């Protein structure tokens, strides 16, 4: 069973059963695990989805269900990167500075409110779904799209809009790395949100490792008669 939070209006089709929406916190998730006879829980959420990850840890402990987190490794700086790492969106806005700049923002549409405090900049905002209502900003362009985004695609977009700063999360993986590579090639500054601390004690970085863990977890459960 694949569970989606319901944050996007039209999620991509999946080849497995899907449920959409929250559980009502950790206890609600624990009740679901018990009621459905779930034998293993895999936390494959976005690295910045700290609340559901914490709920997964608590629910798995309460229900006695083994838990594994799938976490793609974070991006790391290489020669040529011009990164400023920050803790949250408000700190990112402050890091842009006071002088007007052309800023490419690639954050969730529900995290954009602090940018209204810096109306002097020109913003290019990319999100999966439209930003509604629009931000109270005089100079903003919205584009929608669902990754992966390649380096050529992001390069064309950033050049067309004269981007001087990129604001993004350290999501890791390859699907959205294009903008980071383009920024390096063009000497563009990147303001990168740090990841929140991991909740799960056991985590792996690949699907293959998840499958190996799952085989072991379910075999062990069967041996115990669970």
Secondary structure, DSSP 4 states (H G I P E B T S, - for coil): -EEE---SSSPPP-SS-EEES--SHHHHHHHHHHHTT--EEEE---TT-HHHHHHHHHHHHHHT-EEEEE-PPPP---TT--EEEESSHHHHHHHH-SS--EEEEES-GGG-GGGGG-TTSEEEEEESS--SSPPS-SSEEEEE--S---HHHHHHHHHHTT--EEEEE---SSTTTHHHHHHHHHT-EEEEEPPPPP--SSEESSHHHHHHHHHHHHHHHHHTT-
